[in-house]
Amino acid sequence: MKSRSIVAILATLAFTAAHADYDPKLEAREKAQRDAEKAAQARRDADAARQKSAAEQKMMRGTLGKEAEGKSDADVKKLYDKRMADYQDQARKAQANPTGNLPAGEQAKADAAMKSMTGKSPQDIMKMSPAEQEAFAKQMEKQYGGAK
């Protein structure tokens, strides 16, 4: 019987201690403050997104020039994306053919001239590792007087 009384007293003390510092008004104020901070952050994020979008549109319109005049923002974005894709295609093609778009006869002459001057053809140089290319560049600088 004594143990039941002690357990009941301890349970009562534990229950009241757990809720003794609970203040519903304070909790409501803190929740309102958290909600206000979230809303303010959402407004800042939306404003930053609007500014970014406006800056991107200005940049795209500046890049496209007269081509963008009188077009909607969506049309400008499509034109800009197409132009950038074209530039990337050109870069890929140039990377695939680093010697340029010379006619075959001219390309052979240019390759022969380079090989006679450096001892290596453009294809030989492309097959080199970066370290070998660096050593070759230093050798050519030493031999021909490099950039000053």
C-alpha positions, 0 to 999 in steps of 0.5 A: 500500500505504501508503494502505491502511495509513493508511486501515485505521489511521484506520478503526480509530481512528474506530471505537474513538473512536466507542464509547470513551464508550459505557457500557451501564450508564449508558445503561440507567440513563438509559433507566430514569430517562426511563421513570420520569419518563414514568410519573410524568407519566402518573400526574400527568396521570391524577390531574389528569383525575380531579380535573377530572372530580370537580369537573365532576360536583360543579358539574353536580350543584350546577347541577341540584340535586334533578334530579341526586339518585340519578342516575349520573354519565353521566345527570347529564352528559346532563341538564346538557348538555341544560339547557345546550343549552336555555339556548343555544337561549333565548339564540339566540332572544333574540338573534334577537328582541332586543326581547323576546317582547311581544305585537305591539300592546305591541311596537309601543307600545314601539317608538313610545315609544322612537322618540319619545324617542330619534328612532330605532326599535330596528330603526334602532339594531340596523342601526347599526355599533358606532361609530355605536351608541357615538356614539348612546349618548353622545348619549343620556347627554348628553341624558338624564343617563346613568349616574352 
